Amino acid sequence: MTAPPSTSCDALVIGAGAAGLMCALTAGQRGLRVRVLDHANKVGKKILMSGGGRCNFTNTGTTPANYLSANPHFCKSALARYTPWHFIELVERHGIAYHEKELGQLFCDESSKQIVAMLLAECAAAGVEIRTHCAIERVEHTDAGRFRLHTAQGRFEAPSLVVASGGLSIPSMGASGFGYTLARQFGHAVLPTRAGLVPLTLSGKHAERLHDLAGVALPVEARCNGMAFRSFLLVTHRGISGPAILQISNYWQPGDDLRLDLLPGQDAEALLREWQHARRDAELKTLLAEVLPKRFAQRLCEHWIASKPLRQYTPRELEGIAALLRDWPLVASGTEGYRTAEVTLGGVDTDGLSSSTMMSRHVPGLHFIGEVVDVTGWLGGYNFQWAWASGHAAGHALGG
Ligand SMILES: Cc1cc2nc3c(=O)[nH]c(=O)nc-3n(C[C@H](O)[C@H](O)[C@H](O)COP(=O)(O)OP(=O)(O)OC[C@H]3O[C@@H](n4cnc5c(N)ncnc54)[C@H](O)[C@@H]3O)c2cc1C
């Protein structure tokens, strides 16, 4: 018995997420017949859940410095050719209202569903066919240099294949290691992966001292391995989270020294000296509760700082307290892992890819885009901007 014939098109895209849809619509607009295959029951699930349901779809301040990669230069070309302003133009053309939250982060006024609807409308207009519930069983590279995909919905064939299957974060949303396996199958190196933009866990005495403060939030500057992020910290039942911690988590690995400035932007030593001068009889914990959440200030004074009336401190003691407030060492034991991580660090080694087309240097016609590639952005719309930019770069180059 002969196998049924493959359904043919110009390009197959695995993954109907941010990068895959952008790539498909860009290639479709160029007249290519594109088919997108996704094993999930609906497209763009991460877009839907992003930004608390409002999708932080880009950041107007995007620069290559906002990304981590073994090769920090790799992202430059794609980001320069598809900027936040290109995506904003698309959003505006579709009449989607948006606002800037802070630091260039753009969110939909209403819902991330609008971003998915926009991408689907663009794909439909460009003749792109999208199939969900389409698990890919096997990928073959034929002698003729074509890619043949054996799937739950039959065989598909094309001269170009784009892998846009994302990273490992949030497995319950359809995330899989499929893209890495495929990369290895075609001779690509895959750099070690780990959870990024993820809450950190505490253990031992740090956990005991803080866990009942879950819900307490305060502004901090989180520092690790030469990077610093100023934003909020949130104490959780398992450890610490909040934007400052998610950001620094990209730069932290077990055993690394993590420091928190508990009074960011303030001169702690000058403040303590001023208190010693003007409020001599007040206890330190009372005064700290004026500049920190009260329960957090109390806890600091129970375990880290001996509280007494300000007049009783020697200048040297005050210096020591200021140093602690400026540089509070918090020993994280791990991360919450892929279950809650927003992104996956590491992935397909950029050394094997062209930075202008995202095409494999080993296998003509094979492309990798989006999060599956070893390019990871900070929190704040940078990851979607990479998905759009890398998707656009590949979509523009396909079939060329
Ligand atoms: C909770 C959360 C909130 C986030 N919020 C933001 C935000 O506001 N701003 C921002 O910039 N970034 C945000 N991110 C990160 C952002 O969602 C990702 O960086 C981005 O979606 C990556 O796009 P992608 O297309 O590469 O991968 P994805 O969007 O993950 O898409 C991959 C697609 O491939 C499919 N797939 C996977 N394996 C297979 C397989 N074996 N066969 C077929 N299909 C497969 C998946 O079903 C999925 O549809 C958030 C992430 C999470 C988890």
The ligand as an SDF file (V2000), in Angstrom:
LIG
                    3D

 53 58  0  0  0  0  0  0  0  0999 V2000
    2.4670   34.2450   31.8830 C   0  0  0  0  0  0  0  0  0  0  0  0
    3.2990   34.8810   30.7970 C   0  0  0  0  0  0  0  0  0  0  0  0
    3.1760   36.2370   30.5580 C   0  0  0  0  0  0  0  0  0  0  0  0
    3.9920   36.8560   29.5880 C   0  0  0  0  0  0  0  0  0  0  0  0
    3.8310   38.1880   29.3630 N   0  0  0  0  0  0  0  0  0  0  0  0
    4.6050   38.7910   28.4420 C   0  0  0  0  0  0  0  0  0  0  0  0
    4.4000   40.1690   28.1260 C   0  0  0  0  0  0  0  0  0  0  0  0
    3.4660   40.8150   28.6230 O   0  0  0  0  0  0  0  0  0  0  0  0
    5.2560   40.7380   27.2400 N   0  0  0  0  0  0  0  0  0  0  0  0
    6.2680   40.0270   26.6170 C   0  0  0  0  0  0  0  0  0  0  0  0
    7.0080   40.5980   25.8040 O   0  0  0  0  0  0  0  0  0  0  0  0
    6.4360   38.7170   26.8420 N   0  0  0  0  0  0  0  0  0  0  0  0
    5.6150   38.0830   27.7350 C   0  0  0  0  0  0  0  0  0  0  0  0
    5.7740   36.7490   27.9630 N   0  0  0  0  0  0  0  0  0  0  0  0
    6.7870   36.0060   27.1560 C   0  0  0  0  0  0  0  0  0  0  0  0
    6.1900   35.7300   25.7620 C   0  0  0  0  0  0  0  0  0  0  0  0
    4.8910   35.1600   25.9210 O   0  0  0  0  0  0  0  0  0  0  0  0
    7.0630   34.7720   24.9610 C   0  0  0  0  0  0  0  0  0  0  0  0
    8.4000   35.2330   24.9610 O   0  0  0  0  0  0  0  0  0  0  0  0
    6.5490   34.6480   23.5280 C   0  0  0  0  0  0  0  0  0  0  0  0
    5.2290   34.1560   23.5400 O   0  0  0  0  0  0  0  0  0  0  0  0
    7.4530   33.7520   22.7020 C   0  0  0  0  0  0  0  0  0  0  0  0
    6.8740   33.6140   21.4280 O   0  0  0  0  0  0  0  0  0  0  0  0
    7.1100   32.3080   20.5450 P   0  0  0  0  0  0  0  0  0  0  0  0
    6.2170   32.4550   19.3820 O   0  0  0  0  0  0  0  0  0  0  0  0
    8.5540   32.0780   20.3580 O   0  0  0  0  0  0  0  0  0  0  0  0
    6.5920   31.1140   21.4610 O   0  0  0  0  0  0  0  0  0  0  0  0
    5.1020   30.8260   22.0040 P   0  0  0  0  0  0  0  0  0  0  0  0
    4.3040   32.0720   22.0490 O   0  0  0  0  0  0  0  0  0  0  0  0
    5.3040   30.0510   23.2500 O   0  0  0  0  0  0  0  0  0  0  0  0
    4.4600   29.8990   20.8850 O   0  0  0  0  0  0  0  0  0  0  0  0
    4.9190   28.5970   20.6240 C   0  0  0  0  0  0  0  0  0  0  0  0
    3.8010   27.8220   19.9790 C   0  0  0  0  0  0  0  0  0  0  0  0
    4.3180   26.5690   19.5740 O   0  0  0  0  0  0  0  0  0  0  0  0
    3.3990   25.5660   19.9040 C   0  0  0  0  0  0  0  0  0  0  0  0
    4.1300   24.3010   20.0700 N   0  0  0  0  0  0  0  0  0  0  0  0
    4.9920   23.9610   21.0430 C   0  0  0  0  0  0  0  0  0  0  0  0
    5.4340   22.7130   20.8550 N   0  0  0  0  0  0  0  0  0  0  0  0
    4.8420   22.2580   19.7340 C   0  0  0  0  0  0  0  0  0  0  0  0
    4.8880   21.0180   19.0330 C   0  0  0  0  0  0  0  0  0  0  0  0
    5.6180   20.0020   19.4800 N   0  0  0  0  0  0  0  0  0  0  0  0
    4.1400   20.8780   17.9300 N   0  0  0  0  0  0  0  0  0  0  0  0
    3.3590   21.8950   17.4780 C   0  0  0  0  0  0  0  0  0  0  0  0
    3.2820   23.0840   18.1050 N   0  0  0  0  0  0  0  0  0  0  0  0
    4.0120   23.2720   19.2130 C   0  0  0  0  0  0  0  0  0  0  0  0
    2.7440   26.0460   21.1920 C   0  0  0  0  0  0  0  0  0  0  0  0
    1.4770   25.4410   21.3690 O   0  0  0  0  0  0  0  0  0  0  0  0
    2.6430   27.5440   20.9240 C   0  0  0  0  0  0  0  0  0  0  0  0
    1.4380   27.9050   20.3000 O   0  0  0  0  0  0  0  0  0  0  0  0
    4.9500   36.0960   28.8850 C   0  0  0  0  0  0  0  0  0  0  0  0
    5.0580   34.7340   29.1170 C   0  0  0  0  0  0  0  0  0  0  0  0
    4.2290   34.1110   30.0480 C   0  0  0  0  0  0  0  0  0  0  0  0
    4.3790   32.6440   30.2590 C   0  0  0  0  0  0  0  0  0  0  0  0
  1  2  1  0
  2  3  1  0
  2 52  2  0
  3  4  2  0
  4  5  1  0
  4 50  1  0
  5  6  2  0
  6  7  1  0
  6 13  1  0
  7  8  2  0
  7  9  1  0
  9 10  1  0
 10 11  2  0
 10 12  1  0
 12 13  2  0
 13 14  1  0
 14 15  1  0
 14 50  1  0
 15 16  1  0
 16 17  1  0
 16 18  1  0
 18 19  1  0
 18 20  1  0
 20 21  1  0
 20 22  1  0
 22 23  1  0
 23 24  1  0
 24 25  2  0
 24 26  1  0
 24 27  1  0
 27 28  1  0
 28 29  2  0
 28 30  1  0
 28 31  1  0
 31 32  1  0
 32 33  1  0
 33 34  1  0
 33 48  1  0
 34 35  1  0
 35 36  1  0
 35 46  1  0
 36 37  1  0
 36 45  1  0
 37 38  2  0
 38 39  1  0
 39 40  1  0
 39 45  2  0
 40 41  1  0
 40 42  2  0
 42 43  1  0
 43 44  2  0
 44 45  1  0
 46 47  1  0
 46 48  1  0
 48 49  1  0
 50 51  2  0
 51 52  1  0
 52 53  1  0
M  END
$$$$
